[in-house]
Amino acid sequence: MAAGERRLTPEEEAILLAMLGPDFPGSAELRAQVPSVLVTGGCACGCDTIDLRVAGDPAAAPVPDGDPLSADIRGTSDGVLLFVRGGYLSCLEVYTPDDAPARLPGPDRLNVRPPGKPS
């Protein structure tokens, strides 16, 4: 682990696994990456968005870059995006239309949409 990197918190890992719960092409490879994920940084605004790096040599997922997995947070206008770059988990972003920094919800509050599903 490089300086400044850390392991996922249990809450962050639960959100990743919830986002990757639905089956879609590449979901098995992405789920297999989760135990190797390290957090490399976060957003300067103070929200719970985190940058990810997959350590080791797990298989890359056949998921196109630029088509994030998305989820609405039930009861809010907030959401969560999971980005993949080069077949590897790269960013977990939480967003809100409010000015306050966005917080990660509990995984049970997510309405996950697999890639290719309309919002």
C-alpha positions as CSV (number, residue, x, y, z in Angstrom):
1,M,0.0,0.0,0.0
2,A,1.4,3.4,-1.0
3,A,1.6,6.4,1.2
4,G,-1.8,8.1,1.5
5,E,-3.7,5.0,0.5
6,R,-6.0,3.1,2.9
7,R,-8.3,0.1,2.8
8,L,-12.1,0.6,2.4
9,T,-14.2,1.1,5.5
10,P,-16.9,-1.5,6.0
11,E,-19.5,1.1,4.9
12,E,-17.6,1.9,1.7
13,E,-17.2,-1.9,0.9
14,A,-21.0,-2.4,1.6
15,I,-21.9,0.4,-0.9
16,L,-19.5,-1.1,-3.5
17,L,-21.0,-4.6,-3.1
18,A,-24.6,-3.1,-3.3
19,M,-23.7,-1.2,-6.5
20,L,-22.3,-4.4,-8.0
21,G,-25.2,-6.6,-6.8
22,P,-27.2,-6.8,-10.0
23,D,-25.8,-9.2,-12.6
24,F,-24.6,-7.6,-15.9
25,P,-21.6,-8.3,-18.2
26,G,-18.5,-7.7,-16.1
27,S,-20.2,-7.7,-12.7
28,A,-18.5,-10.9,-11.5
29,E,-15.0,-9.5,-12.4
30,L,-15.8,-6.2,-10.6
31,R,-17.1,-8.0,-7.5
32,A,-13.9,-10.0,-7.4
33,Q,-11.9,-6.7,-7.4
34,V,-13.6,-5.4,-4.2
35,P,-11.3,-7.2,-1.7
36,S,-8.3,-5.6,-3.5
37,V,-9.6,-2.1,-3.6
38,L,-7.6,0.7,-2.0
39,V,-8.8,4.3,-1.4
40,T,-6.3,6.7,-3.0
41,G,-8.0,10.0,-2.2
42,G,-11.2,11.9,-2.0
43,C,-13.0,15.0,-3.1
44,A,-11.7,18.4,-1.9
45,C,-15.3,19.6,-1.2
46,G,-15.6,17.3,1.8
47,C,-18.2,14.9,0.3
48,D,-17.8,11.2,0.7
49,T,-16.6,10.6,-2.9
50,I,-13.5,8.4,-3.0
51,D,-10.9,7.6,-5.7
52,L,-10.1,3.9,-6.0
53,R,-7.2,1.7,-7.0
54,V,-7.4,-2.1,-7.5
55,A,-4.2,-3.6,-6.1
56,G,-2.8,-6.9,-7.2
57,D,-3.7,-8.6,-10.4
58,P,-7.4,-9.4,-10.6
59,A,-9.0,-9.8,-14.0
60,A,-10.2,-6.7,-15.8
61,A,-14.0,-6.4,-16.3
62,P,-15.4,-6.1,-19.9
63,V,-17.2,-2.8,-18.9
64,P,-16.7,0.3,-21.1
65,D,-15.2,3.4,-19.6
66,G,-17.5,6.4,-19.2
67,D,-20.7,4.4,-18.5
68,P,-20.9,4.4,-14.7
69,L,-23.2,2.2,-12.6
70,S,-25.7,4.5,-10.9
71,A,-28.1,4.4,-8.0
72,D,-30.6,6.8,-6.6
73,I,-30.7,7.2,-2.8
74,R,-34.3,6.5,-1.8
75,G,-36.2,9.4,-0.2
76,T,-33.7,12.0,-1.6
77,S,-32.7,13.6,-4.9
78,D,-29.1,12.4,-4.2
79,G,-27.3,9.5,-6.0
80,V,-24.2,7.4,-6.2
81,L,-22.1,6.7,-9.3
82,L,-19.5,3.9,-9.6
83,F,-16.9,4.5,-12.3
84,V,-14.7,1.9,-14.1
85,R,-11.6,2.7,-16.0
86,G,-9.7,0.1,-18.1
87,G,-11.9,-2.6,-16.6
88,Y,-11.1,-1.7,-12.9
89,L,-13.0,0.1,-10.2
90,S,-11.8,3.7,-10.2
91,C,-14.2,6.1,-8.3
92,L,-17.2,5.9,-6.0
93,E,-19.0,9.3,-6.3
94,V,-21.9,10.5,-4.2
95,Y,-23.7,13.6,-5.3
96,T,-26.5,15.9,-4.2
97,P,-28.1,18.9,-5.8
98,D,-27.7,20.7,-2.5
99,D,-24.7,22.8,-1.5
100,A,-23.9,20.6,1.4
101,P,-21.3,17.8,1.0
102,A,-22.9,14.6,-0.1
103,R,-22.7,11.6,2.3
104,L,-22.8,7.9,1.4
105,P,-26.0,6.3,2.4
106,G,-26.6,2.8,3.9
107,P,-26.6,0.2,1.1
108,D,-30.3,-0.6,1.9
109,R,-31.3,2.9,0.7
110,L,-29.9,2.4,-2.9
111,N,-32.0,1.9,-5.9
112,V,-29.3,0.5,-8.2
113,R,-29.5,0.6,-12.0
114,P,-27.2,-1.7,-13.9
115,P,-25.3,-0.3,-16.9
116,G,-27.6,0.2,-19.9
117,K,-30.8,0.6,-17.8
118,P,-32.5,4.0,-18.1
119,S,-32.9,6.1,-15.0
